[in-house]
Amino acid sequence: MQLEELTAYAREKYQIEEEHKWVDFPGFSVLCHPETGKWLALLMRQWDPDSGTMLQRCDLKCGDDSLLRARQDFLLPPLRMRGRQWLGIAFDDRTDPELVFRLFDRAVAAGRPQGYTIVLGSPPPDRETSYRDTALPFTPGTRRAEREELPDRLREMRRLYEYGRETPAAKARNFYRQAMFMRDYEDDLPWTGDFNCYFPTYHDMNTRQLRGYFTWRTQLRKGNAQPIPESAAYLYLYELLNGAGAASPQESLEKLREFERLYLDAGFGSKAMGANLRRWMLEFAVLKDLPPELARQAADPAMMELDSALSALRRPESYLDAEVFSALCLLGGKKLESSPVLGPDPERGKALFANCWRAAARGKELFSLCFGQKTLRRWYPLVNAVYYEQAAQRNREYRLSPCRSYLYRNGLWQVEAYDKANFDKNRLQAFLHECDARLRRYLKTGRSLKENPSDAWVIPYVDEAIREDKKALLEARRAQVRIDLSGLDRIRRDAAVTRESLLTDEERAEAESLAAAPEPEPVLAPEPEPSGVNLDPTDRELLLALLAGRETGPILRAAHRMPSIAADAVNEAFFDEIGDTVVLCEGDALVLVEDYIEDIQRLLGGNTNG
């Protein structure tokens, strides 16, 4: 049993909220009596580095004689509080929830104010005053009227109730029998009055309330949602959880979701009811082994969003750039969405951040450092609902998502998932800050961020992402020029015919004499200097000018070449040798990448004097 189950029980049954009174001790909290404000329980959570688990204890003001009567291993002397009324409870796999809940009920009952009110100063009655008998009229709410109005179906339903031990299990069993008996019943007496009860059942209602509830249920099943006290509306949810009013577990789940749309989305019911319904729908789907996609649709969206983000960061190579970036924003802080890295080209910026994480998480160590390992803890499905388990569960594993599974072994349920208490958000934020700072400098955008020397371990991963980005840009710039040579021969023939028709007789005679003359000896051009790359003279002249620090504008203008085209040509020539961009085009200027200057000189044959 976990402390969260006790706090959920206190909130549901008594509207008692957990209060954190000490800023310096976040693991300590209290539960106070709803009427007096006095402490009922002191809750304590403390991390044990030796065992790697969270130790959970509670001091409960329910009387120390409870310790003598129960004699359970998890019942101990109080840890922090003093006095005979305090009892200590250790929360672990041995702790019995039903016993703890009964002890908490006793603490609440014992804490209620008791006494009498005495009015001072009232004169005694006059001795001559005489009292007369006064008839007491019966109201429609008395039991005599109830017996007169009780329909036969309701009378038979009440006879099904078995009196005996009033345990939660017995209460759930009685409700299940009565709910199945009344699953098709309809009535036509509208609801009036109020009804407030914790873990309500039919047995807690009088005849008028029962008839009003079944009338309300009749209308709800027809799609006509009407307001009703929340305790009465919970009866309908308990019926569906126990299979009353549905032909199958899947239909029960569909009707639970329909209740959310018809009733809660219409503004009826509280926020707490909505949270309980989401929790119960997931737990019901797991208990009944329904398809995981149905359970995911019914579960709390915030929980599923967290699991999806963890899955994306755990296996980033299987997710799109936008999905990995969204996960980083959810778990590392929304301010990443406003980074200037996304300004010029948002998709490129998201890809850069995603590739930084992919490079860093390749060995899975960073993910574990940021989010820990999956933890296994006890799970108590439908513990805060009136639910009767009709059949024994079989041993199995229910995989809700890559990051969350539910396991049933030997009568116990456990959940395996990542615990937010183990998240190292500071480490993740430091990683994202360093990535943001270096990517801003790479893209020359936004305000510079101060880099932290202690986070230098991030630099290699950012550099790897930058190299991937440069490679993608180079491949995108390569012109895919295709020339169709199939029509060149026909064009040459047509041109020859046209040229022949335009020649004069004198030009034809001159052409024939030239054709008869012997061919002149060819003049050989000087051999070009050897080079490690295939460069045309203009590209070579541009590189020599850049290496010598001279202007390249005159060379480009003389060759009638655009700077971007010249940069692409040079980068493509060097790509097989260096595998990266060696010349950048910034506006109309060409700039050498400093890291590759020595490689360029070597590949040019060492002669860089032009």
C-alpha positions in Angstrom: 0.0 0.0 0.0 1.2 3.5 -0.8 0.6 6.8 1.2 -1.2 8.1 -1.9 -4.0 5.6 -1.4 -4.6 6.9 2.1 -4.7 10.5 1.0 -7.1 9.6 -1.9 -9.3 7.8 0.7 -9.3 10.9 3.0 -10.1 13.2 0.1 -12.9 11.1 -1.3 -14.6 10.2 1.9 -14.0 13.2 4.1 -12.9 16.0 1.7 -9.6 16.2 3.6 -6.7 17.5 1.5 -3.1 16.8 2.2 -1.3 19.9 3.6 2.4 20.5 3.1 3.3 22.8 5.9 7.1 22.8 5.8 9.0 24.2 2.8 12.3 22.8 4.1 10.8 19.3 4.6 8.8 18.5 1.4 8.5 14.9 2.4 6.4 15.7 5.4 2.7 16.5 5.3 -0.4 16.3 7.5 -4.1 15.4 7.3 -6.3 17.5 9.5 -9.8 16.9 10.9 -12.4 18.6 8.6 -14.4 20.0 11.6 -11.7 20.8 14.2 -8.6 21.4 12.1 -6.6 19.2 14.4 -4.0 16.8 13.1 -5.2 13.3 12.3 -2.1 12.0 10.6 1.5 13.0 10.0 2.7 11.6 6.7 6.5 11.0 6.1 8.3 10.2 2.9 12.1 9.8 2.9 14.5 8.4 0.3 16.7 5.5 1.4 19.9 5.5 -0.6 20.9 2.1 0.7 17.8 0.3 -0.6 17.1 2.7 -3.4 13.5 3.1 -2.4 11.2 5.7 -0.9 10.3 4.9 2.8 6.8 5.8 3.7 5.5 6.1 7.3 2.5 7.6 8.9 1.6 8.5 12.5 -2.2 8.2 13.0 -4.2 9.5 15.9 -6.5 6.5 16.3 -5.6 5.1 19.8 -2.7 2.8 20.6 -5.0 0.0 21.6 -5.5 -0.5 17.9 -2.0 -1.8 17.8 -2.7 -4.4 20.5 -5.9 -5.6 18.8 -4.6 -5.8 15.2 -1.1 -7.2 15.8 0.1 -6.6 12.3 3.8 -6.2 11.3 3.2 -2.9 9.6 1.6 -1.4 12.8 4.4 0.2 14.9 4.9 2.7 17.7 4.7 6.3 16.4 7.8 7.7 14.8 7.5 11.4 15.4 4.3 12.0 17.5 4.0 11.4 21.3 1.1 10.3 23.3 -1.1 7.2 23.9 -3.5 8.1 21.0 -0.9 7.9 18.3 -0.1 4.8 16.2 2.7 4.3 13.6 2.0 2.7 10.2 4.7 1.5 7.7 3.5 1.5 4.1 4.9 -1.3 2.0 3.7 -4.5 0.3 2.6 -5.9 3.7 0.2 -3.1 4.5 -3.5 -4.0 4.5 -5.5 -1.1 2.9 -8.8 -2.1 4.5 -7.3 -2.1 8.0 -5.6 1.3 7.4 -8.9 2.8 6.1 -10.8 1.5 9.2 -8.2 3.0 11.5 -8.5 6.3 9.7 -12.3 6.2 10.0 -11.8 5.6 13.7 -9.4 8.6 13.9 -12.0 10.9 12.2 -14.8 9.7 14.5 -12.7 10.1 17.6 -11.7 13.6 16.6 -15.3 14.9 16.3 -16.2 17.6 18.9 -18.4 16.2 21.6 -20.4 17.9 24.5 -23.6 19.7 25.3 -24.7 23.3 24.9 -26.0 25.0 28.2 -27.8 28.3 27.9 -27.1 30.5 30.9 -29.7 33.0 32.2 -32.9 31.3 31.0 -35.6 31.5 33.7 -37.1 28.3 35.0 -40.6 27.4 33.6 -43.7 28.7 35.5 -45.1 26.1 37.9 -48.6 26.7 36.6 -47.6 26.0 33.0 -49.3 22.9 31.8 -48.3 20.7 28.9 -50.8 19.3 26.4 -50.5 16.3 24.1 -49.7 17.4 20.5 -50.3 15.2 17.5 -47.1 14.6 15.5 -48.0 14.6 11.7 -46.4 12.0 9.5 -44.4 13.5 6.6 -43.8 11.9 3.2 -40.3 11.0 4.3 -41.3 8.8 7.3 -40.9 5.0 7.1 -44.7 4.5 7.2 -45.0 6.5 4.0 -42.1 4.6 2.5 -43.7 1.3 3.1 -46.8 2.5 1.4 -44.9 3.8 -1.7 -42.4 1.0 -2.0 -42.7 -0.7 -5.4 -42.4 -4.5 -5.4 -39.2 -4.5 -7.4 -37.5 -2.3 -4.8 -38.8 -4.4 -1.9 -37.4 -7.5 -3.5 -34.1 -5.7 -4.1 -33.8 -4.8 -0.4 -34.4 -8.4 0.6 -31.2 -9.3 -1.3 -29.1 -7.4 1.2 -27.2 -9.7 3.5 -26.5 -8.3 7.0 -23.3 -9.3 8.8 -19.8 -7.8 8.8 -19.9 -4.3 7.4 -16.5 -4.6 5.6 -15.8 -2.9 2.2 -15.7 -6.4 0.6 -19.1 -7.3 2.0 -20.5 -3.9 1.0 -19.3 -4.3 -2.5 -20.7 -7.9 -2.7 -24.2 -6.7 -1.6 -24.1 -3.8 -4.1 -23.2 -6.1 -6.9 -26.1 -8.5 -6.2 -28.6 -5.7 -6.0 -27.2 -3.8 -9.0 -27.5 -6.9 -11.3 -31.0 -7.4 -10.0 -32.0 -3.8 -10.8 -30.0 -3.4 -14.0 -33.2 -3.1 -16.2 -35.5 -1.3 -13.7 -37.1 2.0 -14.7 -39.1 4.5 -12.7 -40.9 7.8 -13.2 -40.7 9.7 -9.9 -38.3 12.7 -10.4 -35.5 13.3 -7.9 -36.0 15.8 -5.1 -33.9 16.8 -2.2 -30.2 16.1 -1.4 -28.0 13.1 -0.8 -24.5 13.0 0.5 -22.7 9.8 1.2 -19.2 8.4 0.9 -19.0 5.2 -1.2 -22.8 5.2 -1.7 -24.9 2.1 -2.3 -28.6 1.5 -2.7 -28.6 0.5 1.0 -27.8 4.1 1.9 -30.9 5.6 0.2 -34.5 5.8 1.3 -37.4 4.9 -1.0 -37.9 8.4 -2.3 -34.2 8.7 -3.2 -34.1 5.2 -4.8 -37.0 6.0 -7.0 -35.6 9.4 -7.9 -32.2 7.8 -8.8 -33.7 5.2 -11.0 -35.8 7.8 -12.8 -32.7 9.9 -13.4 -30.9 6.8 -14.7 -33.7 6.0 -17.0 -33.4 9.5 -18.6 -29.6 9.3 -18.7 -29.7 6.0 -20.6 -31.9 7.8 -23.2 -29.3 10.5 -23.6 -31.1 13.1 -21.4 -28.6 14.1 -18.8 -30.0 16.0 -15.8 -28.3 17.3 -12.6 -28.4 15.1 -9.5 -26.3 15.1 -6.3 -22.9 13.8 -7.0 -23.1 10.9 -4.5 -26.2 9.6 -6.5 -24.3 10.0 -9.8 -21.5 7.8 -8.4 -24.0 5.0 -8.1 -24.3 4.9 -11.9 -20.5 4.7 -12.3 -20.3 1.9 -9.7 -23.0 0.0 -11.6 -21.1 0.1 -14.9 -17.8 -0.9 -13.2 -19.6 -4.0 -11.8 -21.1 -4.9 -15.2 -24.7 -3.8 -14.5 -26.4 -2.2 -17.5 -23.9 -3.5 -20.1 -23.6 -6.7 -22.0 -19.8 -6.8 -22.0 -16.8 -5.1 -20.3 -16.1 -3.2 -23.6 -19.7 -1.9 -23.5 -19.3 -0.8 -19.9 -16.2 1.2 -20.9 -18.1 2.8 -23.8 -20.9 3.8 -21.4 -18.4 5.2 -18.9 -17.0 7.4 -21.7 -20.6 8.3 -22.7 -21.2 9.5 -19.2 -18.2 11.7 -19.4 -19.6 13.3 -22.6 -23.3 13.6 -21.5 -22.8 14.5 -17.9 -19.4 15.9 -17.0 -18.9 17.8 -20.3 -22.3 19.4 -19.8 -21.0 21.0 -16.6 -22.5 18.6 -14.1 -20.3 16.9 -11.5 -17.0 18.1 -10.0 -13.4 18.1 -11.2 -12.7 15.3 -8.7 -15.4 13.1 -10.3 -13.8 13.6 -13.7 -10.4 12.6 -12.3 -11.9 9.5 -10.7 -13.7 8.5 -13.9 -10.5 8.7 -15.9 -8.6 6.7 -13.3 -11.4 4.1 -13.1 -11.7 3.7 -16.9 -8.0 2.8 -17.2 -8.1 0.5 -14.2 -11.2 -1.2 -15.5 -9.7 -1.7 -18.9 -6.6 -3.4 -17.4 -8.7 -5.6 -15.0 -10.9 -6.8 -17.9 -7.9 -7.2 -20.2 -9.4 -4.9 -22.9 -7.3 -3.9 -26.0 -4.6 -1.5 -25.0 -5.7 1.1 -27.6 -9.1 1.4 -25.7 -7.3 1.8 -22.4 -5.0 4.5 -23.9 -8.1 6.4 -25.2 -9.7 6.2 -21.8 -6.7 7.0 -19.6 -5.7 10.5 -18.3 -4.4 12.4 -21.3 -1.6 14.0 -19.2 -0.3 10.6 -18.2 -0.4 9.3 -21.7 1.3 12.5 -23.0 4.1 12.0 -20.5 4.6 8.4 -21.5 4.6 9.3 -25.2 7.3 11.9 -24.5 9.4 9.4 -22.6 9.0 6.8 -25.4 10.3 9.4 -27.9 13.4 10.3 -25.9 14.0 6.6 -25.1 14.1 5.6 -28.7 14.6 8.8 -30.6 15.8 7.1 -33.8 12.3 5.7 -34.2 10.5 9.1 -34.0 10.2 12.2 -36.2 12.2 15.3 -35.5 9.1 17.2 -34.5 8.1 14.4 -32.0 11.5 14.3 -30.4 11.5 18.1 -30.1 8.0 18.2 -28.6 9.2 15.6 -26.0 12.2 17.8 -25.1 9.9 20.8 -24.6 7.4 18.8 -22.4 10.1 17.3 -20.1 12.7 20.1 -20.3 10.7 23.3 -20.3 8.4 25.1 -22.8 10.8 28.0 -23.2 12.8 25.9 -25.7 9.9 26.5 -28.1 10.9 30.2 -28.2 14.5 29.7 -29.0 15.9 31.8 -31.9 17.3 28.6 -33.4 13.7 28.0 -34.7 13.4 31.5 -36.1 14.8 31.3 -39.7 13.6 27.8 -40.4 11.6 26.1 -37.6 11.8 22.6 -39.1 15.6 22.9 -39.4 15.8 24.1 -35.9 13.7 21.2 -34.5 15.9 18.8 -36.5 19.1 20.3 -35.0 17.8 19.9 -31.4 16.5 16.4 -32.1 19.8 15.3 -33.6 21.6 16.6 -30.6 19.5 14.4 -28.4 19.9 11.4 -30.7 23.7 11.8 -30.7 23.7 12.0 -26.9 21.2 9.3 -26.2 22.7 6.7 -28.5 24.3 4.8 -25.6 21.1 5.1 -23.5 23.2 6.4 -20.6 21.9 10.0 -20.8 18.2 8.9 -20.8 18.8 6.9 -17.6 20.7 9.9 -16.0 17.8 12.2 -16.8 14.8 9.9 -16.1 16.1 7.0 -14.0 15.0 3.4 -14.5 11.5 1.9 -14.5 10.3 1.2 -10.9 8.0 -1.5 -9.8 5.4 -0.7 -7.1 2.1 -2.1 -5.8 -1.0 -1.1 -7.7 -4.5 -1.1 -6.3 -7.1 -0.9 -9.1 -10.6 0.5 -8.2 -9.6 0.8 -4.5 -11.6 4.0 -4.2 -14.7 2.7 -5.8 -17.4 0.2 -4.8 -16.3 -2.8 -6.9 -16.8 -6.5 -6.5 -14.4 -8.8 -8.3 -16.5 -11.7 -9.6 -13.7 -13.9 -10.9 -10.1 -14.6 -10.0 -7.5 -12.8 -12.1 -4.9 -14.8 -14.0 -1.2 -14.1 -14.0 -0.4 -11.8 -16.9 1.3 -8.6 -18.1 -0.7 -5.8 -19.5 1.5 -3.5 -21.7 -0.2 0.0 -21.9 2.8 1.7 -23.6 6.6 1.2 -24.1 7.0 3.0 -20.7 4.1 1.6 -18.6 3.1 -2.0 -17.9 0.8 -3.6 -15.3 1.7 -7.1 -13.9 -0.5 -9.5 -12.0 1.4 -12.2 -10.0 0.1 -14.5 -7.3 -2.8 -12.3 -6.3 -1.0 -8.9 -6.4 -1.1 -6.2 -9.0 2.0 -4.1 -9.7 2.7 -1.2 -12.1 6.1 -0.8 -13.8 6.7 2.8 -15.0 9.1 5.7 -14.8 8.6 7.7 -11.6 8.7 11.5 -11.8 10.3 11.6 -8.4 13.5 10.1 -10.1 13.6 12.7 -12.9 16.8 14.9 -13.0 15.3 17.9 -14.6 18.4 20.0 -13.9 20.6 17.7 -16.0 18.2 17.8 -18.9 17.8 21.6 -18.8 21.6 22.0 -18.7 21.9 19.8 -21.8 19.3 21.8 -23.7 20.9 25.2 -22.6 24.2 24.1 -24.0 22.6 22.9 -27.2 20.7 26.2 -27.6 23.9 28.3 -27.0 26.0 26.5 -29.5 23.3 26.2 -32.1 22.6 30.0 -31.9 26.3 30.6 -32.6 26.3 28.2 -35.5 23.3 29.8 -37.1 24.4 33.3 -36.1 20.9 34.1 -34.7 19.5 35.5 -31.5 21.2 36.7 -28.4 24.3 34.8 -27.4 23.9 32.5 -24.3 26.7 32.1 -21.7 28.0 28.6 -21.9 28.8 26.6 -18.7 32.3 25.0 -18.6 30.9 22.2 -16.5 28.6 21.2 -19.3 31.4 20.8 -21.9 30.4 17.1 -22.1 27.5 18.3 -24.4 29.8 19.8 -27.1 30.6 16.7 -29.1 26.9 15.9 -29.5 26.1 19.4 -30.7 29.1 19.3 -33.1 27.8 16.0 -34.5 24.4 17.5 -35.1 26.0 20.5 -36.9 28.0 18.2 -39.2 24.8 16.4 -40.1 23.1 19.7 -40.9 26.0 20.8 -43.1 25.9 17.6 -45.0 22.2 17.9 -45.6 22.6 21.4 -46.8 25.4 20.4 -49.3 23.3 17.6 -50.7 20.3 19.9 -51.1 22.4 22.5 -53.0 23.7 20.0 -55.5 22.0 20.9 -58.8 20.3 18.0 -60.4 21.0 19.0 -64.0 19.8 16.6 -66.7 20.6 17.3 -70.4 18.7 15.5 -73.1 21.2 14.6 -75.9 18.8 12.7 -78.1 18.0 15.6 -80.4 21.5 17.1 -80.8 22.3 15.1 -84.0 19.1 16.2 -85.8 19.9 19.9 -84.7 23.4 19.6 -86.2 22.1 18.3 -89.5 19.4 21.0 -89.8 22.0 23.7 -89.0 24.4 22.4 -91.7 21.6 22.5 -94.3 20.8 26.0 -93.3 24.4 27.2 -93.4 24.9 25.6 -96.8 21.9 27.4 -98.3 23.3 30.8 -97.1 26.8 30.5 -98.6 27.7 32.4 -101.8 29.6 30.8 -104.7 32.9 32.5 -103.6 32.4 31.2 -99.9 31.8 27.7 -101.2 35.0 27.8 -103.3 37.1 29.1 -100.3 35.7 26.4 -98.1 36.6 23.7 -100.7 40.2 25.1 -100.9 40.6 25.1 -97.2 39.4 21.5 -97.0 42.0 20.4 -99.5 44.9 22.1 -97.6 47.0 19.9 -95.2 46.2 20.1 -91.5 48.5 22.3 -89.4 50.6 20.8 -86.6 48.7 21.0 -83.2 49.9 23.4 -80.6 50.0 21.7 -77.2 48.8 23.7 -74.2 51.1 23.6 -71.1 50.3 20.9 -68.6 48.3 22.1 -65.6 49.9 21.7 -62.1 48.9 18.4 -60.5 46.0 18.6 -58.0 44.3 16.1 -55.7 40.9 17.2 -56.8 39.2 17.9 -60.1 39.0 21.7 -60.3 38.5 23.9 -63.3 40.9 26.9 -63.6 38.4 29.4 -62.2 37.7 27.3 -59.1 41.4 26.9 -58.5 42.0 30.6 -58.9 39.2 31.3 -56.4 40.7 29.0 -53.8 44.2 30.4 -54.3 42.8 33.9 -53.8 41.0 32.9 -50.6 44.1 31.2 -49.2 46.1 34.4 -50.0 43.5 36.6 -48.5 42.6 38.4 -51.8 39.2 39.5 -53.0 37.3 37.0 -55.1 34.9 39.5 -56.6 36.9 40.3 -59.7 37.5 36.6 -60.5 33.8 35.9 -60.2 32.8 38.8 -62.4 35.3 37.9 -65.1 34.0 34.3 -65.2 30.4 35.5 -65.0 29.8 33.2 -62.1 27.5 33.6 -59.0 29.2 33.1 -55.6 26.7 30.4 -54.5 27.3 28.4 -57.7 31.1 28.7 -57.3 30.8 27.5 -53.7 28.7 24.5 -54.7 31.2 23.6 -57.4 34.2 23.7 -55.0 32.4 21.8 -52.2 31.4 19.1 -54.6 34.9 18.8 -55.9 36.3 18.4 -52.4 33.5 16.2 -51.0 35.0 12.9 -51.8 38.3 13.8 -50.2 37.0 15.7 -47.1 33.4 14.8 -46.8 32.2 18.2 -45.6 31.7 21.8 -46.7 35.0 23.7 -47.2 33.6 27.0 -48.6 30.7 29.0 -47.3 28.7 31.6 -49.2 27.8 34.4 -46.9 25.9 36.9 -49.0 28.1 37.7 -52.0 31.3 36.7 -50.2 33.1 33.3 -50.2 34.6 32.2 -46.9 36.9 29.2 -46.2 36.1 26.9 -43.3 39.1 27.3 -41.1 39.1 23.6 -40.0 39.9 22.5 -43.6 42.5 25.1 -44.8 45.4 22.8 -44.4 43.6 20.0 -46.2 42.8 22.4 -49.1 46.5 23.4 -49.3 47.6 19.8 -49.4 45.1 18.8 -52.1 46.2 21.8 -54.2 49.7 20.4 -54.2 51.1 22.6 -51.6 51.5 25.5 -54.0 49.1 28.2 -52.8 50.9 31.2 -54.2 48.7 31.3 -57.3 
